[in-house]
Amino acid sequence: MRPTTLTPRLLFAALAAATCLALAPTPAEAQGRRGRRGEPAEEDEEAKGPSSKATLVLFGDREIEDVLLRDEKFAELRYKARGRRLESIEGEKVKEIRWLEAPGTFSSGLSQLRASLFDRAITSFTAARNTAEESTWLWFHATYRLGEAQLGAGNGADAAAEFKRLLEKDKDHWLAPAAMCGLGRALIAEGQHGPAGKAFEQLDEGYGSYWSAQGRLGMGDAALAAGNQSDAVRHYNFARDRAGTRLPDVSRAASVGIGKAYIADKKFDRAIRMFDEIIRTPGVDPDVAGGAWVGKGDCQLAAAQEKGNDRNLLKEALISYLTCAVRFAGTSAYPKALYRSAELYQRLGQAEQAEAARKELKQRCPSSPWTEKLGK
């Protein structure tokens, strides 16, 4: 194998130019509405709280644009398009809700979340919720996003508290399965693998194939974190079967998990093949792709350690971690990618680049467990 040549200046510049994922929707100009002929115009919902005008994004990427969302239950979302009667759609068919007239604090929080500015996002979503009545969409969505921001910042216990708060308020809300999934992730972060698995199990109880697959994916992650590779692979394979071709990103995320289990079993060649297949697939979800690059780095690092810290394999691992840090900043794998990059830069005698990676990790993810490891 030819030695891999690193160019410190270019790699450092690439780290500084790390791009952020677009999570927040683009606000659209909301249209007015009026009653059907012969009927009076309905009372303006904005008098009762924040505007509930939204676009519903369905699985399959079809959209129902510019509606007034009246009821946000998972069993049935009820909405009214301009000039039409009240209609409804099953919650399991809706992938995303894009609010068209969100308050500034909520919109700022989304922008900060996508930029991995988790502490700022926590402040923004807290402010948004503090101004919201508990019956409004803003309270529920600000609470959910606050949990996401807390989880991104590495505050597992605080994230779990927010997801539980939402579920205690309305376990039938459209966001309920997402909150269950977030709760499971938060519990894994806190090392509570058994309770995390139980949180994910609830997603197999009438929330449709997407959330059932996500639940199995989470159960696999909980089992892997607990060191039970065989159970993890069983759950990941179930997630892939449930996802099928309709949910390709869930299927690929399960493949990332299987690759991680292969690493734990020291089946490095099989793991690399698994990660490369995901990386080469066009249109992969950024979080899945970032996880695949970090998984590949983990595999190369483990193989290097098996061979007495082989420098060529260490360099290959560094490139994999840097690829995640540069191309997939803001994903769940990003803090680990920065931490491992700093670690490998230091091992390879590039102290300046190591310090740059540590500095970025501290600035972008100050509360992450990977940032805490810097002090140990």
N, C-alpha and C positions, 0 to 999 in steps of 0.2 A: 504493500500500500504506500503511495506517495505521501510524504509529510504534508499536512495541511498548513498553509501559510496564512497567518492572520495579519491584517494590517491595522494596528491599533488605532490610527487616526480615523480610518474609515468606520471601524466598529464603534468608536466613541461618538462619532458624528451621527451614526445611525441610531444609537441609543437616544441622543438628544432630539432626534426627529421622530420619535415614536408617535404613531397616530392613534386617535381615539375612535371607539366604536360609536356609531349613531344609534342610540337607543330611543331618543325622544322624537316624537312626531313633529312634522312641520305644521305650524298653525295655518289653518285655512280660513278664508273669510266665510263666516256663517251667514246663511240666508234667513230671511224672515219667514214667517208662517202665518197662515190665516185659516179661518174655519171653512168647512165645506159650504157650498151655496145654500143659503137658508139657515145656516147655523151661525151663532155668534163666535167670534174668535175666542179661543180658550185663554184662561188666565195665564199671564206671562210667568213661566217657571222661574225666571231670574229674580222675581220678587220674593221667592221662597228660599233663595240660596244661590250658590254658584251655578252658572249656566250648565245645563246637562246636554248641550248640543255636541254631537260626536259622530265619528265615522266608525262603523263596525267592520273590522277586517276578519274575514272568514278563512278557515283552512282551505287551501287551494287558491288563496290570494284574491278572491273576489271581495269586493267592498260594497257595503251599503252606506252611501254617503249622506252626510248632513241630515241626521235625524235627531229628534228630541227623545232621549232615553228616559223612559218613565219608571221602569222597574228593572233592577239589576240582580235577579236571582239566577243561580246556575241552572235550575230546571227550566227557566223561561225568562228571556230578556224581552221586555215589552217596550216598543218604540213607536214613534209617529213621524213619518216623513211628511214633508210639506204637501198639503192638499190631499192627504190620504187618511184612511181610517187607521186606528190603532192596530198595529201588527205585532207579531212575536216571533222569536226564534230560540231554539234550544241553545243553552249556554255552551254545550260541548262543541258546537259548530263555530263558535267565535274564538278566534286566536288572539285578537288584540282590540282594545278600544282606544281610539285616538280622540282626546277631548279637544274641541275646536276653540273654546274660549276659557282656557284654564287660567287661574290667577297667576300673577307674576312669580310668586314664591314657588309654586308648584312647577312652572316651566323652568325656572332657574335651577331647581333641584334636579330635574331631568337632565339638563345640560351639564350640570356638575357631576352627576352620576356617570354619564357617558364619558366624561373626561377623567374619571377615577379620582375626582376631588371629593372623596367620601365625607370628610369632616364638614365641608361646606354644604354638601347635599343633606347631611343630617340636620344642619341648622335650617336650611330652606324648607325641608319637608316638615320639620317640627313647627315652623312658623305657619306653614300652610294648614296643618291640622289644627293648630290652636285657634285659627280664625273660622274653622268649619263647624257647622252643626253636625251632630252625630248621624243624622238621617241622610246626609248628602253624599253624593259620589266622592266629593273632595276628601271627606274624612276617611273613607275606606281606602281610596287610592293613595292618599298621602301616608296613611299608616303602613300600607304594604310597601311603598317605595322607601319609607323610613327603615323598615326592616331590611330591605335590600342594601341600603346604604350602610347600615350598621354591620351587616354581614361582610360587605366589601371592605370596611375599615378594620375587620378582624374582631369586632365586638360580638362574639357569638351569643353571649348571654343576653345582651340588649336586643339583638336581632330576634332571638327566640321570644322575648317578652312582647315585641311588637306584633309578630305573627300570631301569638296566642291572644293578644288583645283583639285583633280583627276577628279571629274565630269565635271568641267568647261573645262578641257583639252580634255576629250573624253567621252561623255555621252554614247557612244556605246561600250565602252571597256568591256571585259569580267569581270573586277572587278567592273563595274558600280553598279550592284545591291548590291554587298557587301558593297560598299561605301555608298549607300543610307541607308542600314541597320545600318552601323556604324554612319552615320549622325543622324539618329533617336535616337540611344542610347546616343550619345553625347548631343543632345538637351534635352533628359529626364534628364541627369545629370545636365544640366544647369537650370532645372525647366521650360523649354519651352515645355509644354506638347502638346499644340495645333500644333505648327510647327513640333514637333516630329511625331505626328499622320499623318500629311500631307506627311512627308518624307517616312513613312512606306507605305502609300497608293500607292505611285508610284510603289511599288513592285508587285502590282496586275495588272500591265500593260504590259503583254507580256513577262514575265521573267520565265514562267513555274511554275509548282506546288510547287517546293521547295521554291522559293523566294516568291511566293504568300502566302504560309503558314507562312514563316518567317515574312512577312509584317503584317499579322493578329496577329501574336504573339507579334510583336512590338506595334501594335495598342492597344492590350490588356494591355501591360505594361504601355503605355502612359496614358490610361484611369484609370488604377489602381493608378498610381502616382498622378493623378489629383483628386483622391477620388471618382471616378465613378465606383463602383463595378459592377453594372448591365451591363454597356457597356463593361467593362473588361471581364466579364464572357462570354458575347456574342461573342467577338472577339476570346477568347481562344477556345471556342467550335468550331468556324469556323476553326481555325487553326488545331484543332485535326481532324476535318472532312476532311480537305484538305490534311493533312499529311497521314491519313489512316495508313495502315500497312507498306507502302513503306518507310516512314520517321519516324521511331519510336522515335528518339530523339526529333524531333520537337513536336510530340504528347505528350511526357512526359514533355517537357518544358512548354507546354500549361497547363498540369495538375498541374504543380508547381504553375503557375499563378492562376489557379482556387483555389488551396489550400490557396494562399495568400488572395484571395478575401473572402474566408470563414473565415479567421482570422479576417479580417476587419469587417465582419458581426457577429463576436463572435460565429461562428459555429465550435467550437474547435474540437469536436469529428470527424466531417466530414473532417476537414483539416488534422488531424493526420492520418486518414485512407488513404487519398489521398497521403500524403508524404511517408507513410510506404510502400504503393504499389509500388511507384517509387523506393524507396531505395532497396527493395527486388528483383527488376528485374535485372537479370544478364546482364552485358555488357552495362549498362547505360552510356551515355556520361558523362565525369567527371564534366563538367560545370552544367549539369542538376542535377547530384547526389549531388554536393556541394550545389546547390540551394535548393534541397529537405531537406537536413540536416539543413540548416539555416532556412528554412520555418518551419520545425518541432520545432526548438529551439524558433522561434518567437511565435509559437502557445503555447508552454509550458510556455514561459515567460508571455504571455498575460493571460493565465489561472491562473498562479501564482498570478498575480496582481489582478485578479478578486477575488481571495481567500485571500486577505490581505498579499501578498508576501509569500505564502506557501513555506517553505524551501525545501521540497522534490521536488516540481515542479521546483523551481529555480535550484536545482542540476541536474534534468533531462534536463532542458534547457541548462545548462552549458555543459553537456556531448554531446548534439547534436551540439552545436557550436564548441566544441573542435574536434569532429569527422570531421567536415568540415575543420578546420584549419590544422589538421594533415594529413588527407587522400587526401584533395583536395586543397592543397596550389597552388596559382596561378590562381585559377578560379575566376570568377567575384564575387562570394560570400565570398571569402577569407578575404578581409578587414573587412567586417561586422562581420564575425565569430570571428576574433581576438578582435575587439572592444567590442562585447557583452561578450566574454570570460573574458576580463579584468574587465568589469563592474560587472559581476556576481561573479568572484573571490573576488572582493572588498566587495560586499554585504555579502558574506559568510565568511568574516573575514580572507581571505587568501591573504594578502597584497603582499607577495613576488611573488606569482604566477601571481597576477594582474599586477605587474610591469613588469614581464617577457613578458606577452602578449602585454602590451603597447609598450615595447621596440621593439618587433618583428614587430609590426604594423608600428612604426616609421621608422624602418630600411628598411622594404620590400616595404612599400606603402607610402612613405613620402608625396606625394601630394594628397592622397585619401581624399575625404570628411570625411570619418570615422576617419582618422588621425587628421584632423582639429578639429573634435569634442572633441578630448582629451584635447584641450586647453580651452574648454568652461566650 
